[in-house]
Amino acid sequence: MPATRKNESVKVFVSISADPRLAAALQTEVETYEIPSGFQFEIHGDSISDARARMNTVLRSLIAAHRTGQAIGAWV
C-alpha cells in the first residue's frame, strides 16, 4: 500500500469484537454494522489528520460507553 499524503482523503475500516450494544454509543458519530463477533464501522476523512481526529472521538465514545456499562453491570 503506498504512503498516504497528509492532504489525501482516507477511509478507515474498524471491526470491534465486543457486545454489539456498544454500537449505540456511536449513533451520532458513525454508521455501524452488526457482525457475528460485534460490530464494525468506517471513518472517512478529508486528510489523515481529519480521520485521526474522528477516530479519537469515536474511541473516546466507546470507552465511555464501556465504562458506563461496567458501572451499571450491563456487561455480565
Summary of the structure (lengths in Angstrom):
residues: 76
radius of gyration: 14.0
end to end distance: 40.8
largest distance: 45.2
contacts: 187
relative contact order: 0.23
helix: 41%
strand: 25%
